[in-house]
Every structure is written in C-alpha cells, then in structure tokens.
C-alpha cells in the first residue's frame, strides 16, 4: 500500500472531530469543585426599645401533630410575612425560649396563668401566641390563642376543623385567623379587676338632713347647759356672799333652778 493511501486511511479513522480542542472549565471554577456555601442566616432583629412603640407578640408554643415538623416553621414565616410590622413585632418561638432559658420562675409548659408574668418582665411581650395544628389524612384542625402575660388569662381564641382539606389549606386558614386576632387587640388592655363603684343610697339626702338636725340639737343643748351652769354658779355665789337672811331661800332656789334647767336640756338633747 502506498504512503498516500495510508495517510488517507489514517485520516478517515480519526474522523473529523479528532482535531477539536478539549472543552475547558469556566474561569475561576475547577473541575469537580464543591458548590458554594449557603449564605449565613440573617441576624435576629432587635426587640423594640425606646421610641419604638410596636407591640411585642411572642410566639410561645407551636404544636404540630399529624403533619411534618416543618409546618410549624412555615406557620411562623407566613405569619411574619402577613402581620402588620408597623404595629407588631413578632418574636419567634426559638428566640422566646432562648430569652427565657435563664429564668428561675418560668419553665417550658407554662402557657397560661400567673407563671407568664416572668415572660413579660424578661421579654416585654404583653401578649403571647399559642398555636396548634393536628390531623391525619385529609382531616385537619387548628386553634390559635392569644394570652395576656400580666394576668395569664386568654385574650382571644379562634379554632376550626375541616374534614377534607390539605395541610397547606389548614395552615393558611390558621395564619389568616391569627392576623385577624391580632388586629382586635386594643391599644390598652382592659382592666380585669375594675374598682366597684357603690351608688349612693336613695335615703342619703334624708340621712344628711337628720345628721344636720342632730348637730343643731346638740349645739342648742350645750348652750342651755352652759346657761344653766352659769345660773347655778351665780346662785351659789349669791348664797355665800350674803349673810343669813330671808333671801337665802331665793338664792338657793335660783341655783337649784339653774342646775335643773341644765340637766333637763342635757337629757333632752
């Protein structure tokens, strides 16, 4: 076989793609290099202080039964996206529990009652949220509750159950109900122990008049008593000043009359 035929044969075997340049990796990236790390999570937002008058709502308990645990975290994210951030600061459950970790008065499981007072002092949240979602298959129920931290009493609650729905639908309904509950919280929480105002007695005017008359009578009686004592003293002085004389009887009578008059006035009034 000639040299020309051999060259032609070798070229045919190599094929037209034999002279192509091998594909290079993009600049800055090595072959089989690991994926870039995920960005770090955003730092927690600071709690309102000073002139920030937003109401702090602490998510104290989220219970999920019959659904993936991730539903609880999704509920908090959906709620944070829909709540009015100009009026409310939503504190996530994990953060609330971290802040209460050093408390000597509160323990996990305290969701109502006087034990919540320490939650208010530690976090400054005057309202906490309790949420629960339970179910199985296509039947789910949920309940959301707002509780005051100053008294530990329920401020508001909504609950619902659906026999044919998905977890997503139940979660969405619970989120909307929570937003609606938050909107009903008054600016100033109502006083649960108002002072009892006793209305005046219908006989009060008559009693006041009687009291006034009694005071007037006492004053009059005292005046007569003093007058009687003065007369008695005068009669006694007259008795000792005079020598035995027929007027002895008159002086003694005057003194006795004065004493008698004073006694009668005192007994009368």
TIRO-841473 format. One record per residue: x, y, z of N, C-alpha, C, CB in turn. Coordinates in steps of 0.05 Angstrom, whole numbers, plus 5000, padded with zeros to 4 digits. Glycine has a CB too. Layout:
   n.x   n.y   n.z  ca.x  ca.y  ca.z   c.x   c.y   c.z  cb.x  cb.y  cb.z
     X     Y     Z     X     Y     Z     X     Y     Z     X     Y     Z
...
END
This chain:
   n.x   n.y   n.z  ca.x  ca.y  ca.z   c.x   c.y   c.z  cb.x  cb.y  cb.z
  5017  4976  5000  5000  5000  5000  5018  5024  5000  4980  5000  5025
  5009  5045  4984  5026  5069  4981  5024  5087  5005  5020  5084  4956
  5042  5106  5007  5043  5125  5030  5018  5142  5029  5068  5142  5030
  5009  5151  5006  4986  5168  5004  4961  5154  5013  4982  5178  4975
  4958  5129  5006  4935  5113  5014  4935  5109  5044  4934  5086  5000
  4958  5105  5056  4960  5102  5085  4951  5127  5100  4988  5094  5093
  4959  5150  5090  4952  5176  5103  4922  5180  5101  4967  5199  5090
  4911  5174  5078  4882  5177  5075  4867  5159  5094  4874  5171  5046
  4876  5135  5097  4863  5115  5115  4864  5124  5143  4876  5088  5112
  4887  5136  5152  4890  5145  5180  4872  5168  5185  4919  5152  5186
  4869  5186  5166  4852  5209  5169  4823  5201  5171  4855  5229  5146
  4815  5181  5156  4788  5171  5157  4781  5159  5184  4783  5152  5135
  4801  5144  5194  4796  5131  5220  4793  5151  5243  4819  5111  5227
  4810  5172  5243  4809  5192  5264  4783  5208  5264  4832  5212  5261
  4772  5212  5240  4746  5226  5238  4750  5256  5239  4728  5218  5260
  4729  5271  5232  4731  5300  5231  4734  5313  5258  4707  5311  5217
  4726  5301  5280  4726  5314  5307  4752  5309  5321  4704  5304  5324
  4771  5296  5309  4796  5290  5323  4813  5314  5327  4812  5270  5307
  4809  5335  5312  4826  5359  5315  4813  5380  5334  4831  5372  5288
  4789  5375  5345  4775  5394  5363  4790  5397  5389  4747  5386  5368
  4790  5423  5400  4804  5429  5425  4787  5418  5448  4809  5459  5428
  4798  5406  5468  4783  5396  5490  4769  5418  5505  4800  5380  5510
  4745  5413  5515  4729  5433  5529  4742  5440  5556  4700  5423  5534
  4744  5467  5560  4756  5476  5585  4735  5485  5605  4775  5500  5579
  4742  5483  5631  4724  5492  5652  4722  5522  5652  4734  5482  5679
  4700  5533  5660  4697  5563  5662  4718  5574  5680  4669  5571  5672
  4728  5598  5674  4748  5610  5691  4739  5613  5719  4757  5638  5679
  4757  5609  5738  4750  5612  5766  4737  5588  5779  4733  5635  5770
  4732  5567  5763  4720  5543  5774  4735  5518  5765  4690  5541  5764
  4743  5503  5785  4758  5479  5779  4739  5455  5775  4778  5473  5801
  4749  5436  5760  4733  5412  5755  4727  5397  5781  4747  5393  5735
  4701  5389  5785  4692  5375  5808  4695  5392  5834  4707  5349  5811
  4694  5418  5832  4696  5435  5856  4669  5434  5871  4704  5465  5848
  4669  5437  5898  4644  5436  5913  4627  5460  5909  4650  5433  5943
  4601  5458  5913  4582  5480  5910  4589  5502  5930  4553  5471  5912
  4584  5527  5923  4590  5548  5943  4572  5546  5967  4586  5576  5930
  4582  5553  5991  4567  5550  6015  4542  5569  6015  4584  5556  6040
  4522  5560  6030  4497  5576  6031  4503  5602  6047  4474  5560  6044
  4490  5624  6041  4495  5648  6056  4486  5645  6085  4479  5672  6043
  4500  5659  6103  4493  5656  6131  4465  5667  6137  4513  5670  6149
  4451  5657  6157  4424  5667  6163  4425  5696  6172  4410  5649  6184
  4403  5709  6167  4402  5737  6175  4402  5739  6206  4376  5751  6164
  4416  5759  6217  4417  5762  6246  4389  5769  6256  4437  5784  6254
  4383  5760  6281  4356  5766  6291  4351  5796  6294  4352  5752  6319
  4327  5804  6289  4320  5832  6291  4318  5840  6320  4294  5838  6276
  4329  5864  6327  4328  5872  6355  4299  5878  6365  4345  5897  6359
  4294  5873  6390  4268  5878  6401  4264  5908  6403  4266  5865  6429
  4239  5917  6401  4233  5945  6402  4241  5957  6429  4203  5950  6398
  4255  5980  6428  4263  5995  6452  4260  6025  6447  4292  5988  6459
  4260  6040  6469  4260  6069  6467  4234  6079  6454  4283  6078  6451
  4238  6093  6431  4215  6105  6418  4199  6086  6400  4224  6128  6401
  4209  6061  6397  4195  6041  6382  4172  6030  6398  4215  6018  6373
  4148  6038  6392  4125  6031  6408  4109  6007  6397  4106  6055  6410
  4121  5991  6380  4107  5968  6369  4101  5948  6392  4124  5954  6347
  4078  5935  6390  4071  5915  6410  4086  5889  6404  4040  5910  6410
  4098  5878  6424  4114  5853  6421  4095  5829  6425  4137  5852  6442
  4093  5813  6405  4077  5788  6405  4097  5765  6405  4057  5786  6381
  4098  5750  6427  4116  5728  6429  4103  5701  6422  4128  5726  6457
  4115  5687  6403  4104  5660  6396  4115  5641  6417  4112  5651  6367
  4099  5633  6435  4108  5617  6458  4106  5587  6453  4092  5625  6483
  4087  5579  6438  4084  5550  6434  4071  5544  6407  4067  5537  6457
  4083  5526  6391  4072  5517  6366  4073  5487  6365  4088  5530  6341
  4050  5474  6365  4049  5445  6366  4038  5434  6340  4032  5435  6390
  4052  5415  6329  4044  5402  6303  4041  5372  6308  4064  5408  6280
  4018  5361  6302  4013  5333  6305  3999  5322  6280  3996  5327  6331
  4011  5302  6268  3999  5291  6244  4008  5305  6218  3969  5292  6245
  4028  5322  6220  4039  5336  6197  4069  5339  6200  4025  5365  6193
  4084  5344  6179  4113  5347  6182  4120  5369  6201  4125  5352  6154
  4142  5366  6216  4150  5387  6235  4156  5414  6222  4175  5378  6250
  4163  5413  6196  4169  5438  6182  4145  5456  6180  4180  5432  6154
  4121  5445  6185  4097  5461  6183  4097  5484  6204  4072  5444  6186
  4108  5477  6227  4110  5497  6248  4127  5521  6240  4121  5485  6274
  4150  5516  6229  4167  5538  6219  4154  5553  6197  4194  5527  6210
  4140  5539  6179  4126  5552  6157  4104  5571  6167  4114  5531  6138
  4090  5562  6188  4069  5579  6200  4081  5605  6210  4056  5564  6224
  4104  5604  6223  4116  5628  6234  4125  5647  6211  4140  5621  6252
  4136  5635  6190  4145  5651  6167  4121  5664  6153  4161  5634  6147
  4100  5649  6149  4076  5660  6136  4064  5682  6153  4055  5638  6131
  4064  5678  6179  4052  5698  6197  4069  5724  6197  4050  5687  6226
  4095  5721  6198  4112  5744  6197  4109  5760  6171  4142  5736  6201
  4103  5746  6149  4100  5759  6123  4074  5774  6121  4102  5739  6101
  4054  5767  6137  4028  5779  6135  4021  5798  6158  4007  5758  6134
  4035  5797  6180  4028  5814  6202  4037  5842  6197  4042  5803  6228
  4023  5861  6209  4030  5890  6205  4054  5897  6221  4005  5908  6213
  4077  5898  6208  4102  5903  6223  4105  5932  6233  4126  5897  6205
  4086  5949  6225  4087  5977  6236  4075  5978  6264  4072  5995  6217
  4059  5958  6271  4046  5958  6297  4054  5934  6314  4016  5958  6293
  4065  5913  6302  4072  5890  6317  4100  5881  6312  4052  5867  6311
  4113  5871  6333  4139  5857  6330  4134  5828  6337  4161  5871  6347
  4139  5810  6318  4134  5782  6322  4160  5768  6330  4122  5769  6297
  4161  5758  6355  4184  5744  6365  4181  5714  6361  4188  5750  6395
  4198  5701  6346  4196  5672  6340  4197  5655  6366  4217  5663  6320
  4187  5631  6364  4186  5614  6387  4215  5608  6398  4172  5587  6380
  4233  5601  6380  4260  5594  6388  4273  5618  6404  4278  5587  6364
  4268  5642  6393  4281  5665  6407  4268  5670  6434  4278  5690  6389
  4242  5666  6436  4229  5670  6461  4239  5650  6482  4198  5666  6458
  4243  5625  6474  4253  5605  6492  4282  5610  6500  4249  5577  6480
  4298  5620  6481  4326  5627  6487  4327  5649  6508  4341  5636  6462
  4309  5669  6506  4309  5691  6525  4299  5682  6553  4292  5713  6515
  4283  5661  6553  4272  5652  6579  4289  5629  6591  4244  5642  6575
  4311  5622  6578  4327  5599  6587  4339  5604  6615  4349  5593  6567
  4345  5629  6621  4358  5635  6647  4338  5643  6668  4378  5657  6643
  4312  5641  6662  4292  5649  6682  4290  5628  6704  4265  5653  6668
  4287  5637  6728  4284  5619  6751  4255  5615  6758  4299  5629  6775
  4237  5629  6744  4208  5628  6750  4191  5615  6728  4198  5655  6756
  4202  5614  6704  4187  5603  6681  4200  5578  6672  4185  5624  6659
  4183  5559  6663  4192  5534  6652  4175  5527  6628  4192  5512  6673
  4186  5512  6609  4171  5505  6585  4147  5489  6593  4189  5489  6566
  4125  5496  6582  4099  5483  6590  4081  5504  6603  4104  5460  6609
  4092  5526  6613  4076  5547  6624  4065  5564  6601  4092  5565  6644
  4039  5562  6595  4028  5576  6573  4004  5594  6582  4018  5557  6551
  3994  5589  6606  3972  5606  6617  3978  5609  6647  3944  5593  6612
  3964  5629  6659  3966  5632  6688  3987  5652  6696  3971  5606  6700
  3990  5653  6723  4008  5673  6735  4038  5669  6728  4005  5673  6765
  4045  5644  6719  4073  5639  6713  4082  5655  6688  4077  5609  6708
  4064  5667  6674  4072  5682  6650  4082  5710  6657  4048  5684  6631
  4079  5718  6682  4088  5745  6689  4118  5749  6684  4082  5751  6718
  4133  5728  6688  4162  5730  6683  4168  5732  6654  4177  5706  6695
  4151  5722  6637  4155  5725  6608  4153  5755  6600  4134  5709  6592
  4134  5769  6613  4132  5797  6608  4156  5813  6617  4107  5808  6621
  4166  5806  6641  4189  5820  6652  4214  5814  6637  4193  5814  6681
  4217  5790  6625  4241  5783  6611  4241  5792  6582  4245  5753  6612
  4218  5791  6569  4217  5797  6540  4201  5823  6534  4204  5774  6526
  4187  5833  6553  4170  5857  6549  4146  5852  6530  4187  5880  6539
  4140  5826  6526  4117  5819  6509  4092  5818  6527  4121  5792  6495
  4072  5835  6521  4048  5835  6537  4027  5815  6527  4036  5862  6538
  4033  5803  6503  4015  5782  6492  4032  5760  6480  3996  5794  6471
  4025  5735  6485  4038  5712  6473  4018  5696  6456  4052  5694  6495
  4029  5682  6437  4013  5666  6418  4017  5637  6422  4019  5674  6389
  3996  5622  6423  3997  5593  6424  3983  5582  6400  3983  5581  6451
  3995  5564  6385  3984  5553  6360  3987  5523  6360  3997  5565  6335
  3966  5509  6350  3967  5480  6348  3953  5472  6322  3954  5467  6373
  3965  5453  6308  3953  5442  6284  3955  5411  6286  3967  5453  6258
  3932  5398  6284  3932  5369  6286  3914  5357  6264  3921  5360  6314
  3920  5332  6257  3903  5319  6237  3917  5295  6226  3896  5338  6215
  3904  5283  6206  3915  5260  6192  3899  5257  6166  3913  5234  6209
  3913  5247  6146  3900  5243  6120  3891  5269  6108  3876  5224  6123
  3865  5273  6105  3854  5297  6094  3838  5313  6115  3836  5291  6070
  3839  5305  6140  3824  5319  6161  3844  5333  6180  3807  5298  6177
  3840  5359  6182  3858  5375  6199  3842  5396  6215  3880  5390  6182
  3853  5402  6239  3841  5422  6256  3863  5440  6267  3825  5409  6278
  3856  5464  6274  3876  5482  6285  3863  5501  6306  3889  5499  6263
  3879  5511  6324  3869  5530  6344  3892  5550  6349  3860  5516  6370
  3886  5575  6350  3905  5596  6357  3894  5612  6380  3911  5615  6332
  3911  5618  6399  3902  5631  6424  3921  5653  6431  3900  5611  6447
  3910  5676  6439  3926  5698  6449  3922  5700  6480  3918  5725  6436
  3944  5702  6494  3944  5702  6524  3958  5726  6534  3956  5676  6535
  3946  5740  6554  3960  5762  6567  3981  5752  6585  3939  5779  6582
  4004  5766  6586  4026  5758  6604  4023  5771  6631  4052  5765  6592
  4008  5793  6634  4006  5806  6660  3987  5791  6679  3996  5834  6657
  3966  5778  6668  3948  5763  6684  3947  5733  6678  3920  5775  6681
  3958  5726  6655  3957  5698  6647  3930  5688  6636  3965  5681  6669
  3912  5707  6630  3886  5700  6621  3884  5702  6590  3864  5718  6634
  3865  5686  6579  3862  5685  6550  3850  5712  6541  3843  5662  6542
  3862  5724  6520  3853  5749  6509  3835  5744  6485  3876  5766  6501
  3840  5723  6469  3824  5717  6446  3832  5689  6435  3828  5738  6424
  3813  5677  6421  3819  5650  6410  3801  5645  6386  3813  5628  6432
  3813  5630  6367  3798  5621  6343  3806  5592  6338  3804  5639  6318
  3786  5576  6329  3791  5548  6324  3773  5539  6301  3786  5530  6349
  3783  5519  6286  3767  5509  6263  3777  5481  6256  3770  5528  6238
  3759  5466  6242  3766  5439  6234  3754  5434  6206  3756  5417  6254
  3770  5422  6189  3760  5415  6162  3764  5385  6157  3774  5432  6140
  3744  5372  6147  3745  5343  6142  3759  5336  6116  3717  5331  6143
  3757  5354  6097  3770  5349  6071  3787  5373  6063  3749  5342  6048
  3812  5373  6070  3830  5395  6063  3859  5386  6065  3825  5420  6081
  3877  5402  6056  3905  5395  6056  3918  5410  6080  3919  5403  6029
  3943  5402  6086  3958  5415  6107  3962  5445  6099  3985  5402  6111
  3967  5450  6074  3972  5477  6065  3947  5494  6069  3980  5477  6036
  3924  5483  6064  3899  5498  6067  3893  5504  6097  3875  5483  6055
  3898  5484  6114  3894  5488  6143  3914  5509  6153  3897  5461  6158
  3938  5508  6144  3959  5526  6153  3952  5555  6144  3986  5519  6141
  3942  5558  6120  3935  5584  6110  3911  5596  6126  3927  5583  6081
  3892  5579  6133  3869  5588  6149  3877  5596  6177  3847  5566  6150
  3895  5581  6189  3905  5587  6216  3920  5614  6216  3922  5565  6226
  3936  5619  6195  3951  5643  6193  3933  5667  6190  3970  5642  6169
  3913  5666  6173  3894  5688  6170  3878  5693  6195  3874  5682  6147
  3871  5672  6210  3856  5675  6235  3874  5689  6256  3847  5648  6246
  3900  5683  6256  3918  5695  6275  3921  5725  6269  3945  5682  6274
  3924  5732  6244  3926  5760  6236  3901  5775  6244  3930  5763  6206
  3878  5763  6241  3852  5775  6248  3851  5779  6279  3829  5759  6239
  3860  5759  6294  3860  5762  6323  3878  5785  6332  3869  5736  6336
  3901  5787  6320  3920  5808  6328  3908  5836  6323  3946  5806  6312
  3892  5838  6302  3880  5864  6296  3859  5873  6316  3868  5863  6268
  3849  5854  6332  3828  5861  6351  3839  5868  6379  3809  5837  6354
  3866  5867  6382  3877  5874  6408  3875  5904  6413  3907  5864  6410
  3863  5913  6434  3861  5942  6439  3888  5954  6446  3841  5948  6462
  3891  5980  6441  3916  5993  6447  3924  5990  6477  3915  6023  6440
  3904  5993  6494  3908  5989  6523  3891  5965  6531  3900  6014  6539
  3904  5944  6542  3890  5921  6551  3870  5928  6573  3909  5899  6561
  3846  5917  6572  3825  5924  6592  3833  5915  6620  3798  5912  6584
  3824  5931  6639  3828  5925  6667  3810  5902  6675  3823  5950  6685
  3821  5880  6684  3805  5856  6691  3795  5857  6719  3822  5831  6687
  3804  5877  6735  3794  5880  6763  3787  5909  6768  3816  5870  6783
  3766  5919  6754  3758  5947  6758  3747  5951  6786  3737  5955  6737
  3751  5976  6795  3741  5983  6822  3710  5985  6821  3753  6011  6831
  3698  5973  6842  3669  5973  6843  3659  6000  6855  3658  5949  6861
  3643  6014  6841  3632  6040  6850  3605  6035  6862  3631  6061  6827
  3602  6040  6888  3577  6036  6902  3560  6060  6898  3581  6029  6932
  3536  6058  6886  3518  6081  6882  3509  6092  6908  3494  6074  6864
  3503  6118  6910  3493  6129  6935  3466  6118  6942  3491  6160  6933
  3462  6116  6968  3436  6105  6978  3414  6125  6972  3437  6101  7009
  3390  6115  6964  3367  6133  6958  3359  6149  6982  3344  6116  6948
  3365  6140  7007  3358  6155  7031  3380  6173  7040  3350  6136  7053
  3401  6176  7024  3424  6192  7032  3416  6221  7038  3445  6192  7010
  3400  6235  7021  3392  6263  7028  3378  6265  7055  3374  6274  7006
  3360  6246  7061  3345  6246  7086  3365  6242  7110  3323  6225  7087
  3384  6223  7106  3403  6218  7127  3421  6242  7132  3421  6194  7120
  3428  6256  7111  3444  6280  7115  3429  6302  7130  3453  6291  7087
  3403  6305  7124  3386  6325  7138  3384  6318  7167  3359  6326  7124
  3379  6292  7173  3377  6283  7201  3403  6289  7216  3370  6253  7203
  3426  6283  7202  3452  6288  7215  3456  6318  7221  3474  6278  7196
  3446  6335  7203  3449  6364  7207  3431  6373  7230  3441  6379  7182
  3407  6362  7232  3389  6369  7254  3400  6360  7280  3361  6358  7249
  3412  6336  7281  3424  6325  7305  3446  6343  7315  3434  6297  7301
  3462  6353  7296  3484  6371  7303  3473  6397  7315  3502  6377  7279
  3452  6407  7303  3439  6432  7312  3428  6428  7340  3417  6441  7293
  3415  6405  7345  3404  6400  7372  3426  6397  7393  3387  6374  7371
  3448  6385  7386  3470  6382  7405  3481  6410  7412  3492  6365  7393
  3483  6427  7392  3494  6454  7397  3475  6469  7415  3498  6469  7371
  3449  6467  7410  3429  6481  7427  3429  6470  7455  3401  6478  7415
  3430  6444  7458  3431  6432  7485  3456  6441  7500  3431  6402  7483
  3479  6443  7487  3503  6451  7500  3500  6480  7510  3527  6449  7481
  3487  6497  7494  3483  6525  7501  3466  6527  7526  3471  6541  7478
  3444  6512  7527  3427  6512  7550  3441  6501  7575  3402  6496  7545
  3458  6481  7571  3473  6470  7594  3492  6491  7605  3488  6445  7585
  3506  6505  7588  3524  6525  7597  3509  6547  7612  3540  6537  7573
  3485  6555  7600  3469  6575  7613  3460  6566  7641  3445  6582  7596
  3452  6541  7643  3444  6531  7669  3466  6531  7689  3433  6503  7666
  3491  6524  7680  3514  6524  7698  3520  6553  7707  3538  6512  7685
  3517  6572  7689  3522  6600  7696  3502  6609  7717  3520  6618  7671
  3477  6602  7714  3456  6610  7733  3462  6597  7760  3428  6602  7723
  3470  6571  7759  3476  6557  7784  3499  6570  7799  3482  6528  7779
  3520  6577  7783  3543  6590  7795  3536  6616  7808  3566  6593  7775
  3519  6631  7793  3511  6657  7804  3495  6654  7830  3494  6672  7783
  3477  6634  7830  3462  6630  7854  3479  6622  7877  3441  6608  7850
  3499  6605  7872  3517  6596  7894  3534  6620  7904  3536  6574  7883
  3543  6636  7886  3559  6660  7894  3542  6678  7911  3570  6675  7870
  3517  6682  7902  3500  6699  7917  3494  6688  7945  3473  6703  7903
  3493  6662  7947  3488  6649  7973  3511  6654  7992  3484  6619  7970
  3536  6651  7983  3558  6654  8001  3565  6684  8006  3583  6641  7989
  3556  6701  7989  3562  6730  7992  3543  6743  8013  3559  6744  7966
  3521  6732  8017  3501  6745  8035  3501  6731  8062  3473  6743  8022
  3495  6747  8081  3492  6737  8108  3465  6723  8110  3494  6759  8129
  3462  6707  8132  3436  6693  8134  3414  6713  8133  3435  6677  8160
  3396  6709  8116  3375  6729  8111  3352  6714  8097  3385  6753  8093
  3329  6724  8097  3307  6710  8083  3313  6706  8054  3281  6726  8086
  3331  6722  8042  3337  6718  8014  3353  6693  8009  3353  6742  8003
  3362  6680  8031  3376  6654  8028  3360  6634  8011  3382  6642  8055
  3335  6634  8016  3318  6615  8001  3317  6622  7972  3291  6615  8013
  3317  6649  7966  3316  6658  7938  3341  6650  7923  3311  6688  7936
  3364  6654  7936  3390  6647  7922  3392  6617  7918  3414  6657  7939
  3384  6603  7939  3385  6573  7936  3366  6564  7914  3379  6559  7963
  3343  6576  7913  3324  6568  7892  3334  6575  7864  3297  6582  7897
  3347  6598  7862  3358  6605  7835  3380  6586  7827  3370  6634  7836
  3397  6579  7846  3418  6559  7838  3407  6533  7831  3438  6556  7861
  3387  6524  7847  3375  6498  7840  3361  6498  7814  3356  6489  7862
  3348  6521  7808  3334  6523  7782  3353  6522  7759  3317  6549  7781
  3376  6535  7762  3396  6534  7741  3406  6506  7736  3419  6552  7747
  3413  6492  7757  3422  6464  7754  3401  6446  7742  3431  6453  7781
  3376  6450  7751  3355  6434  7740  3351  6439  7710  3329  6439  7754
  3352  6465  7702  3349  6471  7674  3371  6459  7657  3349  6501  7670
  3396  6460  7667  3418  6447  7652  3414  6418  7649  3445  6453  7665
  3406  6405  7671  3402  6376  7670  3380  6368  7650  3395  6365  7696
  3358  6384  7650  3336  6378  7632  3345  6381  7603  3312  6396  7637
  3360  6401  7597  3370  6406  7569  3388  6383  7560  3385  6433  7567
  3406  6374  7578  3424  6352  7571  3409  6327  7566  3445  6347  7593
  3390  6320  7583  3374  6296  7579  3357  6297  7554  3356  6291  7603
  3348  6322  7547  3331  6325  7523  3347  6321  7497  3317  6352  7523
  3370  6333  7496  3386  6333  7471  3408  6313  7472  3396  6360  7466
END
